[in-house]
Each structure stands twice: as C-alpha cells, then as structure tokens.
Amino acid sequence: MNGSAESGRRGERLAAAFLEREGHRIVRKNYRTPRGEIDLVTEDGADLVFVEVRLRSGKGFGGAAGSVTPGKRRKLVLAARAYLAERGETDRPCRFDVISITAEGERHRIEHHRNAFDEGGRATGDWTRGGRGR
C-alpha cells in the first residue's frame, strides 16, 4: 500500500474512533460505486450519515476541509443515492458530514463538520473556508 493510501486509511480509522466516541454506529467503511466512494457510513440516532474523511499534514492548499471540492461533493451525493437505492432506504433521513484531520506533529486535530453539504452538493456554513467544526 502506498503512503497516500495508508495515510487515508489512518485518517479513516481516526475518524471512525472519533465518531464512535460521539455515539455513532459504524455501518460501512469504504463503500464504492462507479460513481464515487464514501469513506464511512454511520448511524447517528435515526440519521444515516455519509462521512467524507480528509487528513492533511498542514493547512496549506485550504487544509483538510478545503480539499472537499464541489466536484467531490457531487460524487459523494451520487454514491449516497446509489447506497440508499441499493438498500431500498430512499426515504431514510440522512446527512453529509466531513471529518477533517490535521496532523500536528505526532498529534491530530479532528474537526467534525455536521451537515457539511446538502443533497445537491452545496456546502452549508463556512467550513470550507476554515470555519470551525465541533
């Protein structure tokens, strides 16, 4: 596995552990379709949550959250629609979250951006411009 893929998997492990501590139940990791990939699918109460995970070693080029481009968001929406259709859950409440992880030496700063974008792929709030998650 190359460094980039290993880094991505490490980010997904960190994000999954963080979300579980926040009360999410991990349903699926790395769901792939020809339309795109979803890093994590979780349940948060009644909501099905599609999670994009981004790990960066610094804030350059917009940092971790800034790397979720409009094109990437559209691909995530298409993959989520495929996931829901495959399971016959098209009426289930769902949302799109972004977990941005910034490596700070040996430590990682994790920000959770709930409802980061809508079903049209449009960003909500100011998280793409460095706005704080929780």
N, C-alpha and C positions, 0 to 999 in steps of 0.2 A: 504494500500500500504506500502511495507516495505521501510526502509531507503534508500536502494540501488536504488530501482525503483523510489522513489521520487527524489533522487539526480539526476538520469538520466533524468527525466522529467524537472527538474530545469535547467539542462545543455542544454537541447533541447530548452527550452523557451529562455534562454540567447542567444543561437546561432541563433535562428530564428530572434530575435530582432536585433542582430548584423548584420546579412545578409540583412535584410530589410533596415537597415540604409545604407548598402553598395550598395543598388539598386537591390537586388534580389527580386523576387516574389516567395513566398512560394506556392508550388503546392500541396505538400502532406507531411504529418507527419506520421512517423511510418508505412511505407509500409512493410508488412510482407508476406513472401512466405515460403514454406517448406525449401527453400534453404538458407534463411537468411532474415535479416531485414535491412532496410535503414531508418536512423533516420529522414532525411529531403530530400525532392526532391524540388529543386528550379529552377527557370529560371533566367539566367544572360545573358541578351540580347538574342541572338539566341541559346545559350547553355543551355542544360538541365544538371543540376548539382546534383549529388548524394553525399550527405554530411554525413559523419560519425562524430558524436559529442562525445568527451571524456572529462569528468570532473574529476579532481583529486584534492585532498586536499594538495598535495605537489608534489615534483619532484622525490620522491622515486620510485624505480622499473621502471625507464625510463620516468616518468612523463606521462602526458595525451597522448601526441602524440606517445610516445614509446609503448603504450598499443595497438596500431593498428597493430597486428601481421600479418605475411604473410597469415596465415590461415583465419584471419578475412577479410583481403583484398580480398581473393579469394571468400569468401561467399558474400561479397558486390558486386563483379562483377557478380556473378551468379544471385543475386537478381535484379541487374540493368538490366541484359539481360531479365529476366522474366518481369520486369516492361515495358521495351521497346516493347517486343513482344506482351504483353497484349494490348498495345495501338496502335500497328501497326506503331511504330515510330523507327524501327531498323536502319534507315538511318540518324536519327537526330544527330547533333553534341552534344556530351556530354563529361563530365569530372567527375573526382572523387576528391572531396575536403575533408579535415579534419579540423574540428574546435576543437582546444584543449583549454580547460579552466582550469586554475589552480586557486584554491581558495587561496587567501592570506588574511586570517582573514575574515573580512566582505566583502572584495572586491574580484573581479575576474579579472584575466588577460586572455584575449582572443587572441588567435593566429589563423589566417586563413591561412591554407596551401592549396593554389590553385594547381590543377593538382598534388595532392599528390601521386597518383599512376596511372598506365595505365590500359588498359582493360585486361591485363594479370595479374594484381595484383602486378606488380613490382613497388616498391617505386621509386619516382623520387626525386632527390635532397637529402639533408641531414636532412630533417625534422624529421625523425625517431630517429635521434641521438641528438636531442635537437637543431637542426637548427631553426632559427627564421622564423616565418611566417610574415605576414604583419598585 
